[in-house]
């Protein structure tokens, strides 16, 4: 799919919501490492859509984070807290995926899931209002 096309944006934001639902299912089974992975990917899909709506993309996760910081966080289009959360969940996902013996506290994970849902909903609302993308 072409990154700036409405069908691409719709696909990415729908995938973000689906991935949040996957996270909730994993949380019900106390698979907290898997939940963190799904939370990160939900945010990644949403941020990728946000960036693509303005013609920005990167093939690397760190590139997406850098573009998000440059075009959305630093100019104040999203709060610094949202930017900090995206960095935090990236770090937690990396730790959970690549380090042994990692376990995340359920309360922390529940909070991160709520923050991720807010981020994804913000992006969906922004895309509806500014990119003409129906979700």
Steps between C-alpha positions, in 0.01 A plus 500: 500500500613853433566680830301817424189334358177500703475120485848471654410743780175315567681165503762625745254652747270197482803279565584718801154443650516125427837481670361674809230233509771232478674667796182484707461128428859435604450704816207280601744209502770698681739479204648839585802478271270426207271784605790746493596378153147554373473842670817614328387374159160668536681829564745432217218441250318815611811720495595358159158599368531846650838551336388352168205740489758776453732306271752378759611140541791289615583134463646493853326525835758751620437705187126511567572612856739770379251630242224502761721703733600738222158563344260452791663510845755782467259739323240431773242335274480226763600529863849415619331235717376320188849516354653371823246217514586393144868484596422312822284236334761453227764435768272265695408305188866467406584378850213250502579366154876468536590453867444188705304487825297814438161541665293815511270591788132476406421849637776654287381312193139607556612862516706465184205341323280796593766744378535308175124505445504879548781537249327282240168682550676836466653389169169361374323826585777704337487290183122536479521878539810572295562218254142404417560146621200311631581233753 
